[in-house]
Amino acid sequence: MSTTGPKLTEGYIRTIAATAYAWGWPLVNMHNRRLAFSQVPEPGVMGGVMPCGPLNEIGMLTDYITPEERFVACPNQDVAYGFGILSLDLEPAVVQVPDIGDRFWVYQIADQRTDAFGGLGQQYGTQPGHHLVVGPEWDGEVPEGIVSVSRATTDLA
């Protein structure tokens, strides 16, 4: 059988495969985290070191980070770590920001591609209060008392 047109070289195919893997990995990784966190009964610590909570809840570490921790590349004992999966196709999520005073703080909120959005932190001038995180298709009314609304580009954050 004869083909016409350009030949796909092994190098080209490898490059396309590597690009597809790098592009798709965050989507699959976050999907798998959603599946795992959907089994979490209450906020706590997964595997003894990683904060977690049920979908749309954030779990916080309440003690010092142990040497076994491998989820944060360079953990800092002066940082309060928390983590949760927001399943915005189920419902919007409310993130409460306490009055932290003059201390530095930031909440990283990322979509399923792991692209950060939302800008909640001291460097953004975020005020204490309740902040709403919604999915891309949400068109509800903002409840009373909400300080800001952040719209994700995906239904998973």
Salt bridges, closest charged atoms under 4 A:
GLU10 OE2 - ARG14 NH2 2.90
ASP89 OD2 - ARG34 NH1 3.32
ASP111 OD2 - ARG113 NH1 3.60
